[in-house]
């Protein structure tokens, strides 16, 4: 019997697994492949081959050369001036990909076309378009607006202006979609409030973690003083939170650093400029582009997630939970997660309270163990293999 087929459009190769959106897309394809033949179309050509697990889940993989470098930035800036566009969404999808998608839907009867992010919605066919699934990683407008509110000077005004353009684009896509998969009930509320989404078309497909992959970290002995900040440090919300931590929280930890109670490692995607910036702070060690984040988690006593503006959910918190490492974060960092403050994590908004929570959990072994046990129990509900059941059932019901 011939299986139904889905066309899955995304900006980057999901098998890289070094950013939240890529991890979510990887497991979305794995879940869809249980019921559908999945043709994956990627707007950027990867230098790495797909992992065996991902390749086995795909009926086909097509990659295209995205615009890069100076000319790519110029193209994006020019394209952002067009009516109905924004700087966030413009100029990232090759024309060859758009033509490929149009030919594909004319030749194949797809059950749906899956759009992983707003920029690639421009590849939706003008003719014969199958039902659309919007795989929302965030309420993009909510995230952009929250980010803009903590910018300063002319950048704040530009960011607020672009956020309003993003809202119009996201509202149009949400209105067109047969199914919207959101990371949490908080995201659904944002999409309804800000983008006028019909909640009847939405389902929660949580972000998750491969629990089994991190299980071996749980029993590994950590450094008693190491604080880990992990994540994609080339993503603006992470940069904003990281610089807030360095400017506002780290000075309040200075005595703990001097006494050897605390030391900070920052691990994730980052450029040379950020590495030099971080290395200038006392007690801070940058770990750029680690090959395996489990090694960083193993040495960490706790993980901190200094997030100031958020939508979606933070996969790095889920990784810390699965690795048995207690988390200190902000309310924005915990957005969309099920937790109780003082159980699965410690939550603080103000710099002094944030620093106090860090020192308290570093020094209090019983609190450290309590939070660790609560987190490892909670994370079971966020196992990707369990979430794949939701991916399969939600698409079966809607399409």
Beta strands, then each sheet from edge to edge (+ up, - down):
strand 1: 5-10
strand 2: 37-42
strand 3: 60-63
strand 4: 112-115
strand 5: 132-135
strand 6: 179-182
strand 7: 202-204
strand 8: 226-230
strand 9: 263-268
strand 10: 284-288
strand 11: 302-305
strand 12: 326-329
strand 13: 346-347
sheet 1: 3+ 2+ 1+ 4+ 5+ 6+ 7+
sheet 2: 10+ 9+ 8+ 11+ 12+ 13+
end
